[in-house]
């Protein structure tokens, strides 16, 4: 079984099928045919993103027979071109069955409906981007890992979840597992893209600025059971 980092790497690279091949054999093999014909599993995980992938990994490590369901397809990668499209070259591949593009910074041009990368859920005063692909949100992940401030954390989560525990244990553990580090100052200070329409106006609650590069917050020694936190990279 691969480590969490290896598993996350498979997801972020759009190659979750590599893990399937590792555990079930290649398509067309006897092991693959047997697995594909099964109808009963002890656990079913819906979604293959950060949450689903880690949940499936932990269940597998515990010996629980697990099926992962993902509605989207597996996307390839390219070091030279935009696989899904871009702000300048809007494509239906960017969206999950939409006929008109909709996202900040993207012109509302007609697109061909298809099972694309992400579904846009239009709520009151808020658009929510939901990944629809093997690897889930990790496929659209910007690579920026910022721990929330106490004020934001305590405004969103119930009082039973301790910010001090998360800051001392779980945030550093996540940073260590991801191999994240502080953004170099020269990159942080480089010219930034134009602000997202609506931000800085009160509509999205942002001020149009980025937080200063820094390590995740830490409030002391973790005392949570089985935390296993390690020092975050500096």
C-alpha positions as CSV (number, residue, x, y, z in Angstrom):
1,X,0.0,0.0,0.0
2,X,1.5,3.4,-0.9
3,X,2.2,6.1,1.7
4,X,-0.2,9.0,2.1
5,X,2.2,11.3,0.2
6,X,2.5,8.8,-2.6
7,X,-1.3,8.5,-2.7
8,X,-1.7,12.3,-2.7
9,X,0.8,12.4,-5.5
10,X,-1.2,10.0,-7.6
11,X,-4.4,12.1,-7.0
12,X,-2.8,15.5,-7.7
13,X,-1.2,14.1,-10.9
14,X,-4.5,12.8,-12.2
15,X,-3.3,9.2,-11.9
16,X,-5.4,7.6,-9.3
17,X,-5.9,4.8,-11.8
18,X,-2.3,4.0,-11.2
19,X,-3.2,3.0,-7.6
20,X,-6.1,0.9,-9.0
21,X,-3.7,-0.9,-11.3
22,X,-1.3,-1.4,-8.5
23,X,-3.9,-3.1,-6.3
24,X,-6.3,-4.7,-8.9
25,X,-4.0,-5.3,-11.9
26,X,-4.3,-3.8,-15.4
27,X,-7.6,-3.5,-17.3
28,X,-8.3,-6.8,-19.0
29,X,-6.6,-8.9,-16.4
30,X,-8.4,-11.6,-14.5
31,X,-8.0,-9.6,-11.2
32,X,-9.5,-6.5,-12.9
33,X,-12.4,-8.5,-14.2
34,X,-13.2,-10.0,-10.9
35,X,-13.1,-6.6,-9.1
36,X,-15.2,-4.9,-11.8
37,X,-17.9,-7.6,-11.5
38,X,-18.3,-7.3,-7.7
39,X,-21.4,-5.8,-6.2
40,X,-20.7,-5.9,-2.4
41,X,-18.1,-4.0,-0.4
42,X,-17.7,-3.3,3.3
43,X,-17.3,0.4,2.7
44,X,-18.2,2.8,-0.1
45,X,-16.4,6.2,-0.4
46,X,-18.1,8.7,-2.6
47,X,-15.6,11.0,-4.2
48,X,-11.9,10.7,-4.9
49,X,-10.7,14.1,-3.8
50,X,-8.6,15.0,-0.7
51,X,-11.3,13.8,1.8
52,X,-12.3,10.7,-0.1
53,X,-8.8,9.7,-1.1
54,X,-7.5,9.8,2.5
55,X,-10.6,8.1,3.8
56,X,-10.2,5.3,1.3
57,X,-6.5,5.0,2.1
58,X,-7.1,4.7,5.9
59,X,-9.9,2.1,5.3
60,X,-7.6,0.1,3.1
61,X,-4.7,0.3,5.6
62,X,-7.2,-1.0,8.2
63,X,-8.0,-4.0,6.0
64,X,-11.5,-2.7,5.1
65,X,-12.8,-3.8,1.7
66,X,-13.5,-0.4,0.1
67,X,-15.0,0.9,-3.2
68,X,-14.4,4.5,-4.3
69,X,-17.1,6.0,-6.5
70,X,-16.2,9.0,-8.7
71,X,-18.5,10.6,-11.2
72,X,-15.8,12.4,-13.2
73,X,-13.2,11.0,-15.6
74,X,-9.4,10.7,-15.2
75,X,-7.6,13.6,-16.9
76,X,-4.2,13.5,-18.3
77,X,-1.5,16.2,-17.7
78,X,0.7,18.2,-20.0
79,X,3.7,20.4,-19.2
80,X,3.2,22.5,-22.3
81,X,-0.5,23.2,-22.7
82,X,-3.6,23.9,-20.7
83,X,-5.4,20.6,-20.5
84,X,-8.8,22.0,-19.5
85,X,-8.7,25.4,-21.1
86,X,-7.9,28.8,-19.6
87,X,-9.3,32.3,-19.1
88,X,-8.0,33.2,-22.6
89,X,-9.2,29.9,-24.2
90,X,-12.4,29.0,-22.5
91,X,-13.5,25.4,-23.2
92,X,-16.4,23.2,-22.2
93,X,-13.8,20.8,-20.7
94,X,-13.6,23.3,-17.8
95,X,-17.2,22.8,-16.7
96,X,-19.5,19.9,-15.8
97,X,-22.4,20.0,-18.4
98,X,-22.7,23.8,-18.8
99,X,-23.8,25.5,-21.9
100,X,-22.4,28.9,-20.8
101,X,-19.1,29.4,-19.0
102,X,-19.4,30.9,-15.5
103,X,-16.6,31.7,-13.1
104,X,-14.8,34.9,-11.9
105,X,-12.4,36.1,-14.6
106,X,-13.9,33.9,-17.3
107,X,-16.1,35.4,-20.0
108,X,-19.6,34.0,-20.1
109,X,-19.2,32.5,-23.6
110,X,-21.2,29.6,-25.0
111,X,-19.5,26.2,-24.5
112,X,-20.3,22.7,-25.5
113,X,-21.9,20.8,-22.5
114,X,-19.8,17.8,-21.5
115,X,-18.5,16.0,-18.4
116,X,-15.8,18.5,-17.7
117,X,-13.5,19.3,-14.8
118,X,-15.8,21.1,-12.4
119,X,-19.5,21.8,-11.6
120,X,-20.5,25.4,-10.7
121,X,-23.2,25.5,-8.1
122,X,-25.0,28.8,-8.3
123,X,-26.2,29.8,-4.9
124,X,-27.6,33.1,-3.6
125,X,-24.7,35.6,-3.7
126,X,-22.2,32.7,-4.0
127,X,-20.9,30.4,-6.7
128,X,-19.4,27.1,-5.5
129,X,-16.9,25.2,-7.6
130,X,-17.2,21.4,-7.1
131,X,-14.6,19.2,-8.8
132,X,-15.8,16.3,-10.9
133,X,-12.8,14.3,-11.8
134,X,-10.6,11.4,-10.6
135,X,-8.6,13.1,-7.8
136,X,-11.4,15.6,-7.0
137,X,-10.3,19.0,-5.8
138,X,-6.7,18.0,-5.9
139,X,-6.8,18.3,-9.7
140,X,-7.7,22.0,-9.4
141,X,-5.6,22.6,-6.3
142,X,-3.6,25.8,-6.6
143,X,-0.8,24.5,-4.5
144,X,-1.3,27.2,-1.8
145,X,-1.7,25.8,1.7
146,X,-2.8,28.5,4.2
147,X,-4.0,27.7,7.7
148,X,-7.0,29.7,8.7
149,X,-6.8,32.4,11.3
150,X,-8.5,31.7,14.7
151,X,-11.2,34.2,13.9
152,X,-12.3,32.5,10.7
153,X,-12.0,29.0,12.1
154,X,-14.1,29.7,15.2
155,X,-16.7,31.6,13.1
156,X,-17.2,28.5,10.8
157,X,-16.7,25.5,13.0
158,X,-18.5,24.3,16.2
159,X,-17.0,25.1,19.6
160,X,-16.3,21.3,20.1
161,X,-13.4,21.7,17.6
162,X,-10.5,23.3,19.3
163,X,-8.5,25.8,17.2
164,X,-5.5,25.4,19.6
165,X,-5.5,21.6,19.0
166,X,-5.7,22.1,15.2
167,X,-2.9,24.7,15.3
168,X,-0.6,22.6,17.4
169,X,-1.3,19.2,15.9
170,X,-3.4,18.9,12.7
171,X,-2.3,21.9,10.7
172,X,1.4,21.0,11.1
173,X,0.7,17.4,10.4
174,X,-1.0,18.3,7.1
175,X,1.8,20.6,6.1
176,X,4.4,17.9,6.9
177,X,2.5,15.2,4.9
178,X,2.1,17.5,1.9
179,X,5.7,18.6,2.0
180,X,4.6,22.3,2.0
181,X,6.9,25.2,2.7
182,X,7.0,28.9,2.9
183,X,6.7,30.7,-0.4
184,X,10.1,32.4,-1.4
185,X,9.9,36.1,-0.9
186,X,10.9,36.9,-4.5
187,X,8.0,34.8,-5.9
188,X,5.6,36.3,-3.4
189,X,6.7,39.8,-4.4
190,X,6.4,39.1,-8.1
191,X,3.6,40.8,-10.1
192,X,0.2,39.2,-9.5
193,X,-2.7,38.6,-11.8
194,X,-5.6,41.0,-12.0
195,X,-7.9,40.8,-8.9
196,X,-11.0,38.6,-9.3
197,X,-14.1,40.6,-10.2
198,X,-16.2,41.2,-7.0
199,X,-13.3,40.8,-4.6
200,X,-12.5,43.9,-2.6
201,X,-16.0,45.1,-2.9
202,X,-17.5,43.2,0.0
203,X,-19.1,40.7,-2.3
204,X,-16.7,37.9,-1.6
205,X,-15.4,39.1,1.8
206,X,-11.8,39.6,0.5
207,X,-9.6,42.7,0.5
208,X,-7.8,41.9,-2.7
209,X,-4.5,41.1,-0.9
210,X,-2.6,37.9,-0.1
211,X,-1.5,36.9,3.3
212,X,2.2,37.3,4.0
213,X,4.2,34.1,3.5
214,X,4.7,32.4,6.8
215,X,4.7,29.1,8.5
216,X,1.3,27.7,9.8
217,X,0.3,28.8,13.3
218,X,1.4,26.8,16.3
219,X,0.2,27.3,19.8
220,X,2.2,24.7,21.6
221,X,2.7,20.9,22.0
222,X,0.0,18.7,20.6
223,X,-1.7,16.4,23.1
224,X,-4.3,14.9,20.8
225,X,-4.3,11.0,20.7
226,X,-2.4,9.6,17.7
227,X,-1.6,13.0,16.4
228,X,1.9,12.2,15.2
229,X,2.5,15.8,14.3
230,X,6.0,16.7,13.0
231,X,7.6,20.1,12.7
232,X,6.4,21.9,9.7
233,X,9.1,22.7,7.0
234,X,10.6,26.1,7.3
